[in-house]
Structure formats: structure tokens, C-alpha cells
């Protein structure tokens, strides 16, 4: 009993996995190519499927400036009960996915009108379950982006969140005592600066 308790005291290495939809036979190359295309979801157990107009996560759909309709469909299967299964759009809950009585299977399909550029992602979560390698069931798909005309997808709060994270990483990196050279340290800090400038620009473009 003690060994089981110790085993599930925290996350095990490999308990959170990335799944990718590959084209053709499964090889290292086909898996990496699918990851580059964003055809992925992460999971500690639940299996998710999300499609918009039949396209997979990582896809981009373009609508005219006046907007248009899209068909969104998704499903979730889990060996552990789930109590939160949501379709997110631009960081907000767009729809709660109906589940069966056990909270282990659910699906939906509906057509909606989109008038502003947005991203969509399917998310699932449950309570602690020792049948899993991780502490509790959780999964989320990569996003599908739907662009309306020339509208960009921007969110000030999200951009400012990443700016704070980059500032924290920069502070930690500056204090790190085991750099192999000043050149290596300068290279990493320059990457932080480049990333920060991107998010500052995106914050300024948000409504």
C-alpha cells in the first residue's frame, strides 16, 4: 500500500503524452511532421478528437470579411471519469460537451456562425484517479484557427501573461551560475528579448 501511495505522490515521467495524427505509416519522421503541422493533443489518458469543417488541429480555415458558418465536431473517451469537458474559443468556454452518465464518453456536432477571427480547442479534465500514470485525467487539443477576412487573433491578457513569464525566465537565466560561456548566455537572453518583443507587439494589436 505504501509503495502504491509513493508511486502516485506526483507525476511520473511520461505520464503526460503528446499524440499526433500521422500521414501513412508511423515512423519517427511522420510523427515529427505531424507535430510540426500541429496535429496534436496532449493527454494523461483521455482521447480527444476535434474537427472543424473536417480539418484537424493545427489547421487554418479562412472565411470572407463578413464571416461565415463552420461545422464543429468533437468526441472524448476516457477510462477515468471526467467532470470538465469544454470547447474553448479564444480562451473562453464556448460549449460544455455532453457526457454519458459515467463521465467517460461524449461527443457533439453543431454549426455555428463566426464573425471574428478565433481559435478553438477541446479540453477535458477529471478528479484524481490512481488507475492513471498521472495524478488525474487531463487532455487538450492543439487549436484550429478560423480567420475572418484580414482580422488577426489577439488577446491582450494572454500576451501580457507570456511577457511576465519571459521576464521571469530572463531573471532566472541571469542568475544561473553554470553557463558554459558568456556567448551561450548572451545567445539565450537574446532569444528571450526577441520573444518578448513579439508578445509586446501582439499586446499592442489587441482590442
SEKOL-289486 format. One record per residue (C-alpha): residue in three letters; x, y, z. Coordinates in steps of 0.1 Angstrom, whole numbers, padded with zeros to 4 digits, always signed. Layout:
REM residues N
ALAXYZ;...
This chain:
REM residues 207
UNK+0000+0000+0000;UNK+0028+0024+0009;UNK+0045+0017-0025;UNK+0013+0025-0044;UNK+0009+0057-0024;UNK+0045+0067-0032;UNK+0041+0058-0068;UNK+0012+0083-0072;UNK+0026+0110-0050;UNK+0035+0131-0081;UNK+0036+0129-0119;UNK+0057+0102-0134;UNK+0080+0109-0163;UNK+0060+0101-0194;UNK+0026+0104-0177;UNK+0017+0134-0199;UNK+0020+0123-0236;UNK+0017+0141-0269;UNK-0003+0123-0296;UNK+0000+0132-0332;UNK-0021+0123-0363;UNK+0004+0110-0389;UNK+0000+0105-0426;UNK+0008+0069-0437;UNK+0029+0045-0416;UNK+0040+0055-0382;UNK+0077+0065-0383;UNK+0098+0090-0364;UNK+0097+0112-0395;UNK+0059+0110-0400;UNK+0053+0117-0363;UNK+0077+0147-0363;UNK+0060+0160-0394;UNK+0026+0157-0378;UNK+0039+0176-0347;UNK+0052+0204-0369;UNK+0018+0207-0385;UNK+0002+0209-0351;UNK-0020+0178-0355;UNK-0017+0170-0318;UNK-0033+0167-0284;UNK-0017+0162-0250;UNK-0032+0137-0225;UNK-0027+0118-0193;UNK-0053+0094-0205;UNK-0084+0108-0223;UNK-0085+0105-0261;UNK-0098+0136-0279;UNK-0109+0143-0314;UNK-0117+0178-0327;UNK-0125+0189-0363;UNK-0138+0220-0379;UNK-0152+0215-0414;UNK-0134+0182-0413;UNK-0100+0196-0406;UNK-0077+0186-0378;UNK-0060+0207-0350;UNK-0032+0227-0365;UNK-0054+0237-0395;UNK-0063+0272-0406;UNK-0097+0280-0420;UNK-0103+0313-0438;UNK-0137+0330-0441;UNK-0146+0361-0460;UNK-0146+0395-0443;UNK-0184+0392-0435;UNK-0177+0359-0417;UNK-0195+0326-0423;UNK-0206+0293-0408;UNK-0184+0263-0398;UNK-0193+0229-0385;UNK-0175+0219-0353;UNK-0175+0183-0341;UNK-0156+0165-0314;UNK-0155+0135-0292;UNK-0138+0123-0260;UNK-0132+0089-0245;UNK-0116+0082-0211;UNK-0110+0053-0188;UNK-0113+0077-0159;UNK-0143+0099-0152;UNK-0142+0135-0164;UNK-0161+0164-0148;UNK-0149+0192-0172;UNK-0152+0188-0209;UNK-0153+0221-0228;UNK-0149+0235-0262;UNK-0128+0267-0258;UNK-0126+0296-0281;UNK-0101+0325-0276;UNK-0096+0314-0240;UNK-0133+0313-0231;UNK-0157+0283-0227;UNK-0178+0282-0259;UNK-0196+0250-0251;UNK-0198+0223-0224;UNK-0196+0189-0241;UNK-0224+0165-0230;UNK-0211+0133-0214;UNK-0226+0099-0206;UNK-0237+0090-0171;UNK-0202+0077-0162;UNK-0185+0108-0175;UNK-0163+0087-0198;UNK-0177+0093-0233;UNK-0191+0123-0250;UNK-0195+0139-0285;UNK-0210+0168-0302;UNK-0216+0183-0336;UNK-0230+0217-0345;UNK-0228+0245-0370;UNK-0220+0280-0357;UNK-0216+0314-0373;UNK-0182+0330-0369;UNK-0178+0368-0374;UNK-0145+0374-0356;UNK-0112+0355-0360;UNK-0108+0329-0333;UNK-0090+0297-0322;UNK-0108+0266-0310;UNK-0096+0238-0287;UNK-0112+0208-0269;UNK-0103+0204-0232;UNK-0111+0176-0207;UNK-0103+0171-0170;UNK-0113+0149-0141;UNK-0106+0143-0105;UNK-0076+0123-0091;UNK-0076+0087-0103;UNK-0049+0062-0093;UNK-0056+0040-0123;UNK-0036+0066-0144;UNK+0001+0072-0145;UNK-0006+0109-0138;UNK-0024+0124-0109;UNK-0057+0130-0127;UNK-0071+0128-0162;UNK-0065+0158-0183;UNK-0062+0165-0221;UNK-0064+0193-0246;UNK-0061+0195-0283;UNK-0039+0219-0302;UNK-0060+0247-0317;UNK-0078+0251-0351;UNK-0077+0287-0362;UNK-0105+0303-0381;UNK-0097+0337-0397;UNK-0124+0362-0408;UNK-0111+0384-0436;UNK-0079+0401-0425;UNK-0087+0400-0388;UNK-0059+0388-0365;UNK-0063+0367-0334;UNK-0051+0388-0305;UNK-0057+0387-0267;UNK-0040+0413-0245;UNK-0043+0393-0213;UNK-0027+0363-0229;UNK+0002+0383-0244;UNK+0008+0401-0211;UNK+0009+0367-0194;UNK+0037+0355-0217;UNK+0056+0387-0212;UNK+0056+0381-0175;UNK+0068+0345-0180;UNK+0096+0357-0203;UNK+0107+0383-0177;UNK+0107+0356-0150;UNK+0128+0332-0173;UNK+0152+0360-0180;UNK+0157+0367-0143;UNK+0163+0330-0136;UNK+0187+0327-0165;UNK+0207+0357-0155;UNK+0211+0342-0120;UNK+0221+0307-0134;UNK+0257+0300-0124;UNK+0266+0272-0148;UNK+0267+0288-0182;UNK+0294+0272-0204;UNK+0303+0306-0217;UNK+0293+0343-0218;UNK+0284+0337-0255;UNK+0260+0310-0247;UNK+0243+0331-0220;UNK+0241+0361-0244;UNK+0225+0339-0271;UNK+0197+0326-0247;UNK+0190+0361-0234;UNK+0188+0374-0269;UNK+0161+0348-0277;UNK+0141+0359-0247;UNK+0144+0395-0259;UNK+0132+0385-0294;UNK+0102+0366-0280;UNK+0093+0394-0256;UNK+0092+0419-0285;UNK+0068+0397-0304;UNK+0044+0395-0274;UNK+0047+0432-0267;UNK+0037+0438-0304;UNK+0008+0414-0301;UNK-0005+0430-0269;UNK-0005+0464-0287;UNK-0026+0449-0315;UNK-0052+0435-0292;UNK-0085+0453-0288;
